[in-house]
Amino acid sequence: MGNDFTYAIRGLVRENAIAARRASELVASERIAPAELERRQDALLRRSLEAAAERLPAYAGLRGRIPASGLREFLREAVPVHGKEELLAQRERYYPNGGRARWWWSVGRTSGSTGTPLEVFRSVDSAVWEHAFHLQHWRWAGLRPGEWQVVLRGDPVVPLERQDPPFWYADRIGRQLVVSLRHLTPRAAGPIGQAIRACGAMQLRAYPSAAGVLAQFNDELRLGLRFRSIVTSSEMLYPLQRERIEASFGARVFDFYGMAERNALALQCEHGALHVHPGYSMVEIVDADGRPTEGEGHVAGTTLRNLTMPLLRYRLGDTARWARQACRCGRSYPVIENLSGKVEEQVFDLDGRAVSPSLITFAFKGVAHIARAQVAQVAADAWEVRVVPGPGWCEADARALRQNFEQQVSRRLALRVQTVAAIPNLASGKYKWVTQEWRV
C-alpha cells in the first residue's frame, strides 16, 4: 500500500502529461540556432535573478540593478562563486522564508558524503521540469512512450529484512520495475531476472556499480537479460564498467551528470559526448578565483527552473573542461569533457557482497553536524566511518548514522563510527569518501 501511494503521488505530481509535453518540446528544439538558444537561456536567467533578488536576502542588493542586456556579464560581476560551505554557514541569507520549508515545497537533500547534508527547497514546477529533462534523455537512449524501464538505484521498495520474493515493485503508472538494490544477491538474482523478463523492459536505469553487479549475475547465472539501452548516473562510470555492462546486455550505455542541488545537467548522446543542457541551468567552468576558464576548472551552475530557491554561480565539487569540437549528433548543446567527480572504491559486506557507494550515501541523509566524512573498509569484517565533527556533533548523531547504515544500506555490516581531526585530500585536491583499505 505504501509503494502504491508513493508512486501514484509521484506520477500525479511530476511524472505527468505536462512533463511529457515539455519533453517533446525540448526534443523539438535541440538543434535550433545557437543564438536563439542563448536568447532563451537569457530569458530564463533573468527570471532566476529576479526571483533570487526578491526571495533570498543574500541577493537583495540585485533589486533594481538587473540590466536589460548583458545578463551573463552582470551575473559574473555581481555574484561571486560560492559553494556548499556558504549555504551551510549562512542559511538565513541563502534560503527563502527564513530557512523554513513551506508545506508545498519539495525538499531535496544531498548525501553529506563531502560535508554536512544540505537541503535545497524546490517548487513543484521545477520537479515537473526535472522529469521532462530525464524523459528527453531516455528518448535519446531509445525509450519509446509506454515502454517499461528497470530501475536499479537506491529506492527502498521492500523491507531490508525480506528473504523471499518479490524484491521489486511494479510501478504501472510510471511503467517501471523498481528493483531493490539492497537485495541484489546471487540468491535473489534468479527471481529478479524472471521479473525483469516478464515486464518486457527495454531500458535499464541504474547506478554504474549496480548495473555492473547485475551484468555479472547475468553472465554467471545466464539470466538472459537484454536491453535496448542503459542509463547510468550518480557515480563515476569507468571504461571497464561500460565495456562489461554493454557486452552483457547487448546495449549502449548513456551516462548523465546531475546532482541533488539541481544546478547542472549533462546528458550523453549516441556519439558518447556529454552535452550540458542549456535549458536546465547556466553552467560555467571556473578557475580557483571564480573566473571562467577554457582549461580544466570547477563546475559552477546557476539555476534556471527552480524559482523557489535559485542557486547563483553555485560551485560543485567536480572539475571538467569545455570540449574544443562540436559533437557529430548536431545538437546545439555545448559539450564538456574530462569530468571528474567523487573518488570512491569498492567495499564489501560480511558476505563478501559488493556494496554500491551510491547506496552508502543514503546513510548520511538527515544526519547533521558533519564537516566531512569517509567510509573505509579496514578488514574483511570491519568498516570504519570517519567523521570530522561539525559544531553540535554528539553521540545521538553517531547513533543515527549507525542506525541508518543498518536500515538503509545493509544489516550485514560490522561498523564503527570514529571522530577524527581531518581527512586528507589526494594530490588532485579531492579525497576518497569511500575507500578500500583491506584489499590493498
C-alpha positions as CSV (number, residue, x, y, z in Angstrom):
1,M,0.0,0.0,0.0
2,G,2.9,2.4,0.8
3,N,4.5,1.9,-2.6
4,D,1.2,2.3,-4.3
5,F,0.6,5.6,-2.7
6,T,4.1,6.9,-3.1
7,Y,4.4,6.2,-6.8
8,A,0.8,7.3,-7.5
9,I,1.5,10.7,-6.0
10,R,4.9,10.8,-7.9
11,G,3.1,10.1,-11.1
12,L,0.4,12.7,-10.4
13,V,2.7,15.5,-9.3
14,R,5.7,15.2,-11.6
15,E,5.6,12.3,-14.0
16,N,2.5,13.5,-15.8
17,A,1.3,14.7,-19.1
18,I,2.8,18.2,-18.6
19,A,6.2,16.7,-18.2
20,A,5.7,14.5,-21.3
21,R,4.6,17.6,-23.3
22,R,7.6,19.6,-22.1
23,A,10.0,16.7,-23.1
24,S,8.6,16.7,-26.6
25,E,9.2,20.5,-26.8
26,L,12.8,20.0,-25.6
27,V,13.4,17.3,-28.2
28,A,11.9,19.6,-30.9
29,S,14.3,22.4,-30.1
30,E,17.6,20.5,-29.7
31,R,19.0,21.7,-33.0
32,I,17.9,25.4,-33.1
33,A,20.5,28.1,-33.9
34,P,22.9,28.8,-31.0
35,A,21.9,32.5,-31.0
36,E,18.2,31.5,-30.4
37,L,19.3,29.1,-27.7
38,E,21.3,31.8,-26.0
39,R,18.3,34.2,-26.2
40,R,16.0,31.6,-24.5
41,Q,18.6,30.9,-21.8
42,D,18.9,34.7,-21.1
43,A,15.1,34.9,-20.6
44,L,15.3,32.1,-18.0
45,L,18.4,33.7,-16.4
46,R,16.5,36.9,-15.9
47,R,13.7,35.1,-14.1
48,S,16.2,33.4,-11.8
49,L,18.0,36.7,-11.0
50,E,14.7,38.4,-10.3
51,A,13.5,35.6,-8.1
52,A,16.8,35.5,-6.1
53,A,16.7,39.3,-5.6
54,E,13.1,39.0,-4.3
55,R,13.3,35.9,-2.1
56,L,16.8,35.5,-0.9
57,P,18.4,38.0,1.5
58,A,21.9,37.3,0.0
59,Y,20.8,38.8,-3.3
60,A,18.6,41.6,-2.1
61,G,21.2,44.0,-3.4
62,L,20.4,43.0,-7.0
63,R,17.0,44.6,-6.9
64,G,16.7,47.4,-9.4
65,R,20.1,46.6,-10.8
66,I,19.4,43.8,-13.3
67,P,20.2,45.2,-16.7
68,A,18.1,44.9,-19.9
69,S,21.1,43.2,-21.7
70,G,24.4,41.7,-20.8
71,L,23.0,39.5,-18.1
72,R,25.9,37.0,-18.2
73,E,28.5,39.7,-17.6
74,F,26.3,41.2,-14.9
75,L,26.0,37.8,-13.2
76,R,29.8,37.3,-13.1
77,E,30.5,40.8,-11.9
78,A,27.7,41.0,-9.3
79,V,27.6,37.4,-7.8
80,P,30.7,35.7,-6.5
81,V,31.1,31.9,-7.0
82,H,30.2,30.1,-3.8
83,G,29.6,26.5,-2.6
84,K,28.0,24.3,0.0
85,E,30.0,25.9,2.8
86,E,28.4,29.3,2.4
87,L,24.9,27.8,2.3
88,L,25.5,25.8,5.4
89,A,27.1,28.7,7.3
90,Q,24.6,31.4,6.2
91,R,21.3,29.6,5.9
92,E,19.4,32.8,6.8
93,R,20.9,34.6,3.7
94,Y,20.7,31.9,1.0
95,Y,17.3,30.3,1.8
96,P,13.8,31.7,1.3
97,N,11.3,32.1,4.2
98,G,14.0,32.3,6.9
99,G,15.3,28.8,6.0
100,R,11.9,27.1,6.8
101,A,10.3,25.0,4.0
102,R,6.7,25.7,3.2
103,W,4.5,22.6,3.0
104,W,4.0,22.7,-0.7
105,W,7.8,22.8,-1.5
106,S,9.8,19.8,-2.2
107,V,13.0,19.4,-0.1
108,G,16.0,17.9,-1.9
109,R,18.8,16.6,0.3
110,T,22.4,15.9,-0.6
111,S,24.1,12.9,1.0
112,G,26.6,14.6,3.2
113,S,29.4,12.4,1.9
114,T,31.6,15.5,1.5
115,G,30.2,17.6,4.3
116,T,27.1,18.2,6.3
117,P,23.9,17.2,4.4
118,L,22.5,20.2,2.5
119,E,18.8,20.9,1.9
120,V,17.5,22.6,-1.2
121,F,13.9,23.8,-1.4
122,R,12.3,23.2,-4.8
123,S,9.0,24.1,-6.4
124,V,6.6,21.6,-7.8
125,D,7.0,23.1,-11.3
126,S,10.8,22.5,-11.1
127,A,10.1,18.9,-10.2
128,V,7.9,18.5,-13.3
129,W,10.7,20.1,-15.4
130,E,13.2,17.7,-13.9
131,H,11.2,14.7,-15.1
132,A,10.9,16.3,-18.6
133,F,14.6,16.6,-18.9
134,H,15.0,13.0,-18.0
135,L,12.3,11.9,-20.5
136,Q,14.2,13.8,-23.1
137,H,17.4,11.8,-22.3
138,W,15.6,8.5,-22.2
139,R,14.4,9.2,-25.7
140,W,18.0,9.8,-26.8
141,A,18.6,6.4,-25.5
142,G,15.8,4.9,-27.5
143,L,13.0,4.5,-24.9
144,R,9.6,4.9,-26.5
145,P,6.4,6.1,-24.8
146,G,4.7,3.3,-22.9
147,E,7.8,1.1,-22.7
148,W,9.0,-0.2,-19.4
149,Q,12.2,0.6,-17.5
150,V,14.0,-1.4,-14.9
151,V,15.2,0.9,-12.1
152,L,18.2,-0.3,-10.0
153,R,19.1,2.6,-7.7
154,G,18.5,3.4,-4.0
155,D,14.7,3.1,-3.9
156,P,13.8,1.2,-0.6
157,V,10.8,-0.5,-2.2
158,V,10.8,-3.6,0.1
159,P,11.9,-4.1,3.7
160,L,15.6,-4.8,4.2
161,E,14.9,-8.0,6.2
162,R,12.8,-9.6,3.4
163,Q,14.2,-13.0,2.5
164,D,11.8,-14.1,-0.3
165,P,10.5,-12.5,-3.5
166,P,9.2,-10.1,-4.6
167,F,12.4,-7.9,-4.3
168,W,10.8,-5.3,-6.5
169,Y,7.8,-3.0,-7.1
170,A,5.9,-2.8,-10.4
171,D,5.0,0.9,-10.9
172,R,2.4,0.5,-13.6
173,I,1.7,4.3,-13.8
174,G,5.3,5.1,-14.4
175,R,5.9,1.9,-16.4
176,Q,9.0,1.0,-14.3
177,L,10.0,-2.1,-12.4
178,V,11.8,-0.7,-9.3
179,V,14.3,-3.4,-8.0
180,S,15.7,-3.2,-4.5
181,L,19.4,-2.8,-4.8
182,R,19.8,-3.9,-1.2
183,H,18.5,-7.4,-2.3
184,L,20.6,-7.8,-5.4
185,T,22.4,-11.0,-4.3
186,P,23.2,-14.3,-6.1
187,R,20.2,-15.9,-4.3
188,A,17.8,-13.3,-5.4
189,A,19.2,-12.7,-8.9
190,G,17.2,-15.5,-10.4
191,P,13.7,-14.2,-9.3
192,I,14.8,-10.7,-10.2
193,G,15.8,-11.8,-13.7
194,Q,12.4,-13.5,-14.1
195,A,10.6,-10.4,-13.1
196,I,12.6,-8.2,-15.5
197,R,12.0,-10.5,-18.4
198,A,8.3,-10.7,-17.5
199,C,7.7,-7.0,-17.7
200,G,9.5,-6.7,-21.0
201,A,11.6,-3.7,-20.0
202,M,13.5,-2.1,-22.8
203,Q,15.8,0.2,-20.7
204,L,17.8,-0.3,-17.5
205,R,18.3,2.8,-15.3
206,A,20.9,2.2,-12.6
207,Y,23.9,3.3,-10.7
208,P,27.0,2.2,-12.7
209,S,28.1,-0.1,-9.9
210,A,24.6,-1.7,-9.6
211,A,24.5,-2.2,-13.4
212,G,27.9,-3.9,-13.1
213,V,26.6,-6.3,-10.4
214,L,23.5,-7.2,-12.5
215,A,25.7,-7.7,-15.5
216,Q,27.9,-10.1,-13.5
217,F,24.9,-12.1,-12.4
218,N,23.5,-12.0,-15.9
219,D,26.7,-13.6,-17.3
220,E,27.4,-16.0,-14.4
221,L,23.8,-17.2,-13.8
222,R,22.8,-17.0,-17.5
223,L,19.8,-14.8,-16.8
224,G,19.3,-13.9,-20.4
225,L,18.7,-10.2,-19.8
226,R,18.9,-7.9,-22.8
227,F,18.0,-4.2,-23.1
228,R,17.8,-1.6,-25.8
229,S,19.8,0.9,-23.7
230,I,21.2,1.5,-20.2
231,V,21.1,4.9,-18.5
232,T,23.6,5.4,-15.7
233,S,24.2,8.3,-13.2
234,S,25.2,9.3,-9.6
235,E,28.7,7.7,-9.8
236,M,31.7,7.9,-12.0
237,L,31.3,5.5,-14.9
238,Y,34.7,3.9,-15.7
239,P,35.6,2.5,-19.2
240,L,35.9,-1.1,-17.9
241,Q,32.5,-0.9,-16.3
242,R,31.0,0.4,-19.5
243,E,32.5,-2.4,-21.6
244,R,31.3,-5.1,-19.1
245,I,27.8,-3.7,-18.9
246,E,27.4,-3.2,-22.7
247,A,28.8,-6.6,-23.5
248,S,26.5,-8.4,-21.0
249,F,23.2,-6.6,-22.0
250,G,24.0,-6.0,-25.7
251,A,23.1,-2.4,-25.4
252,R,24.8,1.0,-25.3
253,V,25.3,2.9,-22.0
254,F,24.0,6.5,-21.9
255,D,25.5,8.3,-18.8
256,F,24.3,11.5,-17.4
257,Y,25.6,14.0,-14.9
258,G,23.4,15.6,-12.2
259,M,23.2,16.4,-8.6
260,A,20.7,17.0,-5.7
261,E,21.2,20.8,-5.9
262,R,19.8,20.6,-9.5
263,N,22.0,23.3,-10.9
264,A,23.8,21.4,-13.7
265,L,22.8,18.6,-16.0
266,A,24.8,17.0,-18.8
267,L,23.4,14.2,-21.0
268,Q,25.4,11.7,-23.0
269,C,24.3,11.3,-26.6
270,E,24.6,8.4,-29.0
271,H,28.1,9.5,-30.0
272,G,29.3,9.4,-26.5
273,A,29.6,13.2,-26.0
274,L,28.4,14.7,-22.7
275,H,26.1,17.7,-23.5
276,V,25.4,20.4,-21.0
277,H,21.7,21.2,-21.1
278,P,21.3,25.0,-21.6
279,G,17.6,24.9,-20.7
280,Y,18.3,23.4,-17.3
281,S,20.9,25.8,-15.9
282,M,23.7,28.1,-16.9
283,V,26.9,26.2,-16.4
284,E,30.3,27.8,-16.1
285,I,33.8,26.2,-15.7
286,V,35.8,28.5,-13.5
287,D,39.3,28.6,-12.1
288,A,40.3,28.8,-8.4
289,D,39.4,32.5,-8.3
290,G,36.0,32.0,-9.8
291,R,36.9,33.3,-13.3
292,P,35.7,31.5,-16.4
293,T,38.4,29.3,-18.0
294,E,38.8,27.4,-21.2
295,G,41.1,24.9,-19.4
296,E,40.3,22.5,-16.6
297,G,38.2,24.1,-13.8
298,H,35.5,23.8,-11.3
299,V,31.9,23.2,-12.5
300,A,29.6,26.0,-11.3
301,G,25.9,26.4,-12.2
302,T,23.1,28.9,-12.0
303,T,19.5,27.6,-11.5
304,L,17.1,28.3,-14.3
305,R,14.0,26.3,-13.4
306,N,13.7,26.4,-9.6
307,L,12.4,29.9,-8.7
308,T,11.7,28.9,-5.1
309,M,15.4,28.8,-4.2
310,P,17.6,29.9,-7.1
311,L,21.3,28.9,-6.8
312,L,23.5,31.5,-8.5
313,R,27.1,30.6,-9.5
314,Y,27.0,27.6,-7.1
315,R,30.3,25.7,-7.2
316,L,30.1,21.9,-7.2
317,G,32.9,19.5,-6.1
318,D,33.6,18.4,-9.7
319,T,36.0,19.5,-12.4
320,A,35.8,19.5,-16.2
321,R,36.7,21.5,-19.3
322,W,34.8,22.6,-22.4
323,A,35.3,20.4,-25.4
324,R,37.0,22.0,-28.3
325,Q,35.0,20.4,-31.0
326,A,31.2,20.2,-31.7
327,C,29.5,16.8,-31.5
328,R,28.5,14.9,-34.6
329,C,25.0,14.5,-33.3
330,G,24.2,18.0,-34.4
331,R,22.5,19.2,-31.2
332,S,23.2,22.8,-30.3
333,Y,24.1,22.0,-26.6
334,P,27.7,22.6,-25.5
335,V,29.9,19.6,-24.6
336,I,32.2,19.0,-21.6
337,E,34.9,16.5,-21.2
338,N,37.4,15.3,-18.5
339,L,34.6,15.3,-15.9
340,S,35.9,14.2,-12.6
341,G,33.5,13.5,-9.7
342,K,33.6,11.8,-6.4
343,V,36.6,9.5,-5.7
344,E,35.4,6.1,-4.4
345,E,36.4,2.5,-4.3
346,Q,34.6,-0.8,-3.9
347,V,33.7,-2.1,-0.4
348,F,32.1,-5.4,0.7
349,D,29.7,-6.6,3.4
350,L,30.2,-9.6,5.7
351,D,29.0,-12.0,3.0
352,G,31.6,-10.6,0.5
353,R,28.8,-8.8,-1.5
354,A,29.8,-5.6,-3.2
355,V,28.0,-2.5,-1.7
356,S,27.3,0.4,-4.0
357,P,28.9,3.7,-3.0
358,S,25.7,5.5,-4.0
359,L,23.7,3.3,-1.6
360,I,26.1,4.4,1.2
361,T,25.1,8.0,0.7
362,F,21.6,7.2,2.0
363,A,23.1,6.6,5.5
364,F,24.2,10.2,5.7
365,K,20.9,11.8,4.7
366,G,19.3,13.6,7.6
367,V,22.4,13.3,9.9
368,A,23.6,16.8,10.8
369,H,26.8,18.3,12.3
370,I,29.2,16.6,9.9
371,A,32.0,18.7,8.4
372,R,33.5,15.8,6.4
373,A,33.1,12.0,6.3
374,Q,34.8,9.0,4.9
375,V,33.7,5.3,4.8
376,A,36.6,2.8,4.9
377,Q,36.7,-1.0,4.8
378,V,39.6,-1.8,7.1
379,A,39.2,-5.6,7.3
380,A,37.1,-8.4,5.8
381,D,34.8,-7.9,8.8
382,A,35.2,-4.3,9.7
383,W,34.1,-0.9,8.3
384,E,35.0,2.4,9.8
385,V,33.0,5.6,9.3
386,R,35.4,8.5,9.9
387,V,33.7,11.8,10.8
388,V,35.2,15.2,11.1
389,P,32.6,16.6,13.5
390,G,31.0,20.0,12.9
391,P,29.5,22.2,15.6
392,G,26.8,20.4,17.6
393,W,28.0,16.8,16.8
394,C,27.1,14.4,19.6
395,E,26.6,10.8,20.3
396,A,23.0,11.0,19.1
397,D,24.4,11.8,15.6
398,A,26.7,8.8,15.8
399,R,23.7,6.6,16.8
400,A,21.6,7.9,13.9
401,L,24.4,7.2,11.5
402,R,24.8,3.6,12.7
403,Q,21.1,3.1,12.6
404,N,20.9,4.5,9.0
405,F,23.6,2.1,7.8
406,E,21.7,-0.8,9.3
407,Q,18.3,0.3,7.9
408,Q,19.3,1.9,4.6
409,V,22.5,0.1,3.5
410,S,22.9,-3.5,4.9
411,R,22.3,-5.4,8.1
412,R,25.4,-7.4,7.2
413,L,28.0,-4.8,8.3
414,A,30.4,-4.6,11.3
415,L,30.7,-0.9,11.6
416,R,32.1,1.6,14.0
417,V,31.9,5.4,13.9
418,Q,35.1,7.3,14.8
419,T,35.6,11.0,15.0
420,V,38.9,12.4,13.5
421,A,40.5,15.8,13.3
422,A,40.9,15.7,9.5
423,I,40.5,13.6,6.3
424,P,43.4,14.4,4.0
425,N,42.9,15.3,0.3
426,L,44.6,13.4,-2.6
427,A,47.1,15.3,-4.8
428,S,44.2,16.1,-7.1
429,G,42.5,18.1,-4.3
430,K,39.7,15.6,-3.9
431,Y,39.6,12.8,-1.3
432,K,38.3,9.3,-1.2
433,W,35.0,9.4,0.5
434,V,34.6,5.5,0.2
435,T,38.0,3.8,0.5
436,Q,39.1,0.2,0.4
437,E,41.9,-0.3,2.9
438,W,41.6,-4.1,3.3
439,R,42.4,-5.2,-0.2
440,V,45.4,-3.1,-0.8
